[in-house]
């Protein structure tokens, strides 16, 4: 398995280093063959090369099986949008759940946000019409809406069997109207999956008020970005939330959180989300190539993280503890 590694900015190098320590420990125990290829991207790359996602690294990205990416700073849009659109990683999967030993705003939360990942305002087609007027183009297509809807409904079949379609079709009648109508068409092919709809403003409110009622949320790019950050907050810490950007042949795994420059270099960042990205990446690869060793290793990492969290012995400050990034990582490795 060849993995392109983007360390990113701020706390990115710290949490990615922790995740790689865990990956190497699991690889050694379970006999995994992992090749790591370093890729520079983000604010530092922009300063060094004049490009946030330097073209010189694109060949490394394309020849890798997966990408492990840390958070990026001000140039995040230039990096993630280029990767997601350039590799057609159309499904952004963002789970949010309450982990043992973690104090959360709401109990009993276990949901997944399925976010369309290549369109909406994130096509970054923005224009100055005059010096006082800016316009952004929002793109919603039938093709993209249909394939992300299929991902959501297939996922719901393996969970609690419920999909909530989030949109704002009462105002954005054309663009969100198309997304809603396509979602309804796809829903008709899944008679055993319960479907409901919610406007984005109501969904934001209910994500705080009763998040435990959600199972799978199907939504567009911008709404999914907003909802996933709120979901991470109500489940305890954004430092716990992993995500996957999946296409038909490649996937990128990254924490939901940002670069957190205010704590960078202090050694107190929570590496849980990035470590869980490694777990997810190994399970994805094991399923893709039919090699149980990778699946077993991924499950072992996830279990080690849950055990470390539930013990409460070495929690990072965002979870109410005083452990360093390295100390929590050591607790996870000890349990693999």
C-alpha positions in Angstrom: 0.0 0.0 0.0 1.4 3.4 -1.1 0.3 6.3 1.0 1.0 10.0 0.2 1.5 11.9 3.4 0.6 15.6 3.7 1.7 16.9 7.1 0.0 20.3 6.6 0.3 23.4 8.8 -0.1 24.4 12.4 -0.7 21.3 14.5 -0.8 19.2 11.3 2.8 17.9 11.5 2.3 16.9 15.2 -0.9 14.9 14.8 0.3 13.3 11.5 3.5 12.3 13.2 1.5 10.7 16.0 -0.7 8.9 13.4 2.4 7.6 11.6 3.8 6.3 14.8 0.6 4.3 15.3 0.6 3.1 11.7 4.2 1.9 11.9 3.5 0.0 15.1 0.4 -1.7 13.6 2.4 -2.5 10.4 5.1 -4.1 12.4 2.7 -6.2 14.4 0.4 -7.4 11.6 3.0 -7.7 8.8 1.6 -4.9 6.6 3.5 -3.5 3.7 3.3 0.3 3.7 5.2 2.7 1.6 5.1 6.4 2.6 5.6 9.2 0.2 6.0 12.7 1.6 4.1 15.5 -0.2 4.4 19.2 0.7 1.2 21.2 0.6 -0.4 24.1 2.5 0.8 27.5 3.6 4.5 26.5 3.9 4.4 25.0 0.4 2.7 28.2 -0.9 5.5 30.3 0.5 8.2 27.9 -0.8 6.9 27.0 -4.2 4.2 29.7 -5.0 1.6 26.9 -5.0 -0.3 25.5 -2.0 -0.7 22.2 -3.8 2.5 22.1 -5.9 2.2 20.5 -9.3 5.6 18.8 -8.8 3.9 16.5 -6.3 0.8 15.6 -8.3 2.5 12.5 -9.8 3.1 11.3 -6.2 -0.5 11.8 -5.4 -1.8 10.1 -8.5 0.4 7.0 -8.0 -0.5 6.6 -4.4 -3.3 4.3 -3.2 -4.4 6.6 -0.4 -3.7 10.0 1.0 -3.2 10.8 4.7 -3.6 14.5 5.1 -3.1 16.8 8.1 -5.0 20.1 8.5 -4.0 23.0 6.3 -4.0 26.7 7.2 -5.2 29.7 5.1 -4.5 27.9 1.9 -6.8 25.0 2.8 -9.2 25.7 -0.1 -6.5 25.6 -2.6 -5.3 22.2 -1.3 -8.4 20.3 -0.5 -10.5 21.5 -3.4 -7.8 20.6 -5.9 -7.4 17.2 -4.3 -11.1 16.4 -4.1 -12.0 17.7 -7.5 -8.8 16.6 -9.3 -9.1 13.0 -8.0 -12.9 13.0 -8.1 -13.2 12.1 -4.4 -16.9 12.8 -4.6 -18.0 11.3 -1.2 -17.0 13.1 2.0 -17.9 10.7 4.8 -17.9 12.3 8.3 -18.9 10.1 11.3 -19.7 11.7 14.7 -20.2 9.6 17.8 -19.8 9.8 21.5 -16.7 7.9 22.6 -16.3 6.2 26.0 -14.6 8.3 28.6 -15.4 11.5 26.7 -17.7 14.2 28.2 -20.1 15.2 25.4 -22.7 17.9 25.0 -25.3 15.1 24.2 -25.2 11.4 24.9 -26.1 8.6 22.6 -25.0 10.2 19.3 -23.9 8.0 16.5 -24.4 9.6 13.1 -22.7 9.9 9.7 -22.8 12.9 7.4 -22.5 12.1 3.7 -21.5 15.2 2.0 -21.2 15.8 -1.8 -17.6 16.8 -2.2 -17.0 18.2 -5.7 -19.6 20.8 -6.4 -21.7 23.6 -4.7 -19.9 26.9 -4.0 -16.7 24.9 -3.5 -16.1 24.9 -7.2 -14.5 28.3 -6.2 -15.9 30.2 -9.1 -16.0 33.6 -7.6 -15.9 36.9 -9.5 -15.8 40.6 -8.8 -18.6 42.2 -10.9 -17.6 45.6 -9.8 -15.3 46.9 -7.0 -18.3 46.6 -4.7 -20.0 43.4 -5.8 -18.8 39.8 -5.6 -20.6 36.8 -7.1 -20.0 33.1 -6.3 -21.3 30.4 -8.7 -23.1 27.4 -7.1 -23.1 24.2 -9.1 -25.4 21.3 -8.4 -25.7 18.5 -11.0 -27.9 15.5 -11.4 -24.9 13.2 -11.8 -23.1 14.3 -8.6 -26.4 14.4 -6.6 -27.3 10.9 -7.7 -24.0 9.3 -6.9 -23.7 10.8 -3.4 -27.3 9.8 -2.7 -26.5 6.2 -3.5 -23.6 6.4 -1.1 -25.8 7.6 1.7 -28.6 5.0 1.1 -26.1 2.1 0.8 -24.5 3.2 4.1 -27.9 3.5 5.8 -28.6 -0.2 4.9 -25.7 -1.2 7.2 -26.7 1.1 10.0 -30.1 2.0 11.4 -31.8 2.4 8.1 -32.6 6.1 8.1 -31.5 9.0 5.8 -32.2 12.6 6.5 -31.9 14.8 3.3 -30.8 18.3 4.3 -31.3 21.2 1.9 -32.9 24.7 1.5 -35.1 24.0 -1.4 -37.8 26.4 -0.1 -35.4 29.3 -1.0 -32.9 27.9 -3.4 -35.6 26.3 -5.5 -33.5 25.5 -8.5 -30.2 24.2 -7.2 -31.4 22.7 -3.9 -34.6 21.8 -5.7 -32.6 19.6 -8.1 -30.6 18.0 -5.2 -33.9 17.2 -3.3 -35.6 15.7 -6.3 -32.7 13.5 -7.2 -32.4 12.3 -3.6 -36.1 11.4 -3.7 -35.6 9.5 -6.9 -32.8 7.5 -5.4 -34.8 7.0 -2.2 -37.5 5.2 -4.2 -35.0 2.4 -4.9 -34.5 1.8 -1.2 -37.9 0.9 0.2 -36.4 -0.5 3.4 -34.7 2.8 4.3 -36.7 5.4 6.1 -36.3 8.9 4.6 -37.1 12.4 5.9 -36.1 15.9 4.9 -35.0 18.9 6.8 -34.0 22.5 6.0 -30.4 23.3 6.8 -31.4 25.9 9.5 -33.6 23.3 11.3 -30.9 20.7 10.9 -28.3 22.9 12.6 -30.7 23.5 15.5 -31.5 19.8 15.9 -27.8 18.9 15.6 -27.4 20.7 18.9 -30.9 19.9 20.4 -31.3 16.2 19.5 -28.4 14.9 17.5 -29.1 11.3 18.7 -32.1 11.2 16.3 -29.9 11.4 13.2 -28.5 8.3 11.5 -27.2 9.2 8.0 -27.4 12.8 6.8 -27.3 13.4 3.1 -26.5 16.9 2.0 -24.6 19.2 -0.3 -21.0 20.4 0.1 -21.3 23.6 2.1 -24.1 22.4 4.4 -22.1 19.2 5.1 -19.1 21.3 6.0 -21.0 23.3 8.6 -23.0 20.3 10.0 -19.9 18.2 10.5 -18.2 20.8 12.7 -21.3 21.1 14.8 -21.5 17.4 15.1 -17.9 17.1 16.3 -18.6 19.8 18.9 -21.7 18.1 20.4 -19.8 14.7 20.6 -17.0 16.1 22.8 -14.2 17.6 20.7 -13.5 18.4 17.1 -10.1 16.6 17.9 -12.0 13.3 17.8 -13.5 13.5 14.3 -12.0 11.7 11.4 -13.2 12.0 7.8 -12.8 10.2 4.5 -12.9 11.6 1.0 -13.7 8.7 -1.3 -13.8 8.2 -5.0 -14.2 5.1 -7.1 -10.5 4.2 -7.0 -8.7 6.3 -4.4 -9.4 7.8 -1.0 -8.0 10.6 1.2 -8.3 10.6 5.0 -8.0 13.7 7.1 -9.2 15.0 10.5 -12.2 17.3 10.4 -10.4 20.0 12.6 -8.3 22.8 11.3 -4.6 23.8 11.8 -5.2 25.3 15.3 -2.2 27.7 15.1 -2.9 28.9 18.6 -1.7 25.6 20.1 0.8 24.6 17.4 4.2 23.5 18.8 2.9 23.2 22.3 2.6 19.4 22.1 -0.9 19.3 23.4 -3.0 18.7 20.2 -5.4 15.8 20.3 -4.2 13.3 17.7 -7.3 11.0 18.0 -8.9 12.1 14.8 -5.8 11.6 12.7 -5.1 8.2 14.3 -8.7 7.2 13.6 -8.0 8.2 10.0 -5.2 5.7 9.8 -7.5 3.0 11.3 -10.1 3.8 8.6 -7.6 3.9 5.8 -6.3 0.4 6.7 -9.9 -1.0 6.9 -10.7 0.6 3.5 -7.6 -0.8 1.9 -8.2 -4.3 3.4 -11.7 -4.3 2.0 -10.6 -3.0 -1.4 -7.9 -5.6 -1.9 -9.4 -8.4 0.1 -6.5 -8.6 2.6 -7.7 -9.3 6.1 -4.5 -8.3 7.7 -5.2 -4.6 7.0 -8.7 -4.8 8.2 -7.6 -6.5 11.4 -4.9 -3.9 12.0 -7.4 -1.1 11.4 -9.8 -2.6 13.9 -7.0 -3.0 16.4 -6.0 0.7 16.1 -9.7 1.7 16.6 -10.0 -0.5 19.7 -6.7 0.8 21.1 -8.0 4.4 20.7 -11.3 3.6 22.4 -9.5 1.8 25.3 -7.1 4.7 25.7 -10.0 7.2 25.8 -12.1 5.1 28.2 -9.2 4.7 30.6 -9.1 8.4 31.1 -5.4 8.1 32.1 -3.8 10.2 29.4 -6.3 12.6 27.9 -5.3 15.8 26.1 -6.4 19.2 27.4 -9.4 19.5 25.0 -10.9 16.4 26.8 -10.2 17.7 30.3 -6.8 16.0 30.8 -3.2 17.3 30.9 -1.5 14.7 28.7 0.7 15.7 25.8 0.1 14.6 22.2 3.0 12.1 22.5 1.7 10.7 25.8 -1.7 9.9 24.4 -0.2 8.4 21.3 2.0 6.2 23.5 -1.1 5.0 25.3 -2.7 4.0 22.0 0.5 2.2 20.8 0.7 0.3 24.1 -2.8 -1.1 23.5 -2.3 -2.3 19.9 
